[in-house]
Amino acid sequence: MATNSRPSFSLDRFIALVRAFPLVPIEAEKDLDRAMRVVDGLLDKERSTEEEAYLEVLSGLVERYEEEVYAIEPATDAAALADLLESRGLSQARAARELGIAESTISEVLSGDRKLTRAQIGKVAAYFKVSPELFDFRA
């Protein structure tokens, strides 16, 4: 006879957690601070099944709030390429040679006057071993 190795779930214990800090959308910094204290408290201990479930939902609420309030704009092609060149210590001329992209194109991208094409994004991503999503595909 097979036994269920999964710990039992107590709805009463889960509801007690919800009563202590309700699982509702976070709408203000003070709510976020309080939610983070609850999250930190749960992360710092061995958790029960109910606490794991509660933590998963509360973490999702925190993530949603942070994505809305602290949204990070994607980097421009110019900023992304400049960071990659700097990280490798590459000059524009050397990058152009190694990437097979005209030096004038590299210069125009870095100055913000031009975007990389899909083919160029593919070359840059492969060379630097980064995701092509780092760049703007609307070019």
C-alpha positions as CSV (number, residue, x, y, z in Angstrom):
1,M,0.0,0.0,0.0
2,A,1.5,3.3,-1.0
3,T,1.8,6.0,1.6
4,N,1.5,9.7,0.9
5,S,4.9,11.2,1.8
6,R,3.6,14.7,1.5
7,P,3.0,16.4,4.9
8,S,-0.6,17.1,5.7
9,F,-2.0,20.6,5.2
10,S,-3.9,22.3,8.0
11,L,-6.3,24.9,6.8
12,D,-6.6,26.2,10.3
13,R,-2.9,26.9,10.5
14,F,-2.9,28.5,7.1
15,I,-5.9,30.8,8.0
16,A,-4.0,31.8,11.2
17,L,-1.2,33.1,9.0
18,V,-3.6,34.9,6.8
19,R,-5.2,36.5,9.8
20,A,-1.8,37.7,11.0
21,F,-1.0,39.3,7.7
22,P,-3.8,39.1,5.0
23,L,-3.0,38.0,1.5
24,V,-4.3,41.1,-0.3
25,P,-2.6,43.3,-2.9
26,I,0.1,45.5,-1.4
27,E,-0.7,49.1,-2.1
28,A,1.8,51.2,-0.1
29,E,5.4,51.2,1.1
30,K,4.3,50.6,4.8
31,D,2.4,47.5,3.6
32,L,5.5,46.4,1.7
33,D,7.7,46.9,4.7
34,R,5.4,44.9,6.9
35,A,5.1,42.1,4.2
36,M,8.9,42.0,4.0
37,R,9.2,41.5,7.7
38,V,6.8,38.6,7.5
39,V,8.7,37.1,4.5
40,D,12.1,37.5,6.2
41,G,10.7,35.9,9.4
42,L,9.5,32.9,7.4
43,L,12.8,32.6,5.4
44,D,14.8,32.6,8.6
45,K,13.3,29.4,9.9
46,E,12.3,25.8,8.9
47,R,8.8,26.2,7.5
48,S,5.7,24.0,7.8
49,T,3.7,23.1,4.7
50,E,1.2,25.9,5.5
51,E,4.0,28.4,5.9
52,E,5.6,27.4,2.6
53,A,2.2,27.9,0.8
54,Y,1.6,31.2,2.6
55,L,5.2,32.4,1.7
56,E,4.7,31.6,-1.9
57,V,1.6,33.6,-2.2
58,L,2.9,36.5,-0.1
59,S,6.1,36.6,-2.2
60,G,4.0,36.9,-5.3
61,L,2.2,39.9,-3.9
62,V,5.5,41.5,-3.0
63,E,6.9,40.8,-6.5
64,R,3.8,42.3,-8.2
65,Y,4.0,45.5,-6.1
66,E,7.7,45.9,-6.7
67,E,7.3,45.3,-10.5
68,E,4.7,48.0,-10.6
69,V,6.3,50.6,-8.3
70,Y,10.0,50.0,-9.1
71,A,9.7,49.1,-12.7
72,I,13.1,49.2,-14.4
73,E,13.2,50.5,-17.9
74,P,15.2,48.3,-20.3
75,A,18.6,49.5,-21.2
76,T,19.0,51.1,-24.6
77,D,21.1,49.3,-27.3
78,A,23.7,52.0,-26.8
79,A,24.0,51.4,-23.0
80,A,23.9,47.7,-23.3
81,L,26.6,47.6,-26.0
82,A,28.8,50.2,-24.1
83,D,28.6,48.0,-21.0
84,L,29.6,44.9,-22.9
85,L,32.5,46.6,-24.6
86,E,33.7,48.1,-21.3
87,S,33.4,44.8,-19.5
88,R,35.7,43.2,-22.0
89,G,38.0,46.2,-22.5
90,L,37.2,46.3,-26.2
91,S,37.7,49.4,-28.4
92,Q,35.1,50.1,-31.0
93,A,37.5,49.2,-33.7
94,R,38.4,45.8,-32.2
95,A,34.7,45.0,-31.5
96,A,33.9,45.9,-35.1
97,R,36.6,43.5,-36.4
98,E,35.6,40.6,-34.0
99,L,31.9,41.0,-34.5
100,G,32.0,41.5,-38.2
101,I,30.0,44.7,-37.9
102,A,31.2,48.0,-39.5
103,E,33.0,50.3,-37.1
104,S,30.7,53.2,-38.2
105,T,27.7,51.1,-37.2
106,I,29.2,50.4,-33.8
107,S,29.8,54.1,-33.4
108,E,26.3,55.1,-34.4
109,V,24.8,52.5,-32.0
110,L,26.9,53.8,-29.2
111,S,25.9,57.4,-29.9
112,G,22.2,56.4,-30.0
113,D,21.8,57.3,-33.6
114,R,21.1,53.8,-34.7
115,K,19.8,50.5,-33.3
116,L,21.3,47.1,-33.9
117,T,19.5,44.9,-36.5
118,R,18.4,41.4,-35.5
119,A,21.4,39.9,-37.3
120,Q,23.7,42.2,-35.5
121,I,22.0,41.5,-32.1
122,G,22.6,37.8,-32.8
123,K,26.3,38.4,-33.4
124,V,26.7,40.5,-30.3
125,A,24.8,38.1,-28.1
126,A,26.7,35.1,-29.3
127,Y,30.1,36.9,-29.0
128,F,29.4,38.2,-25.4
129,K,27.4,35.1,-24.4
130,V,24.4,37.1,-23.4
131,S,20.7,36.8,-24.2
132,P,19.6,38.6,-27.3
133,E,16.7,40.0,-25.2
134,L,19.2,42.4,-23.7
135,F,18.7,44.4,-26.9
136,D,15.6,46.1,-28.5
137,F,14.2,43.8,-31.1
138,R,11.9,46.5,-32.5
139,A,14.7,47.8,-34.7
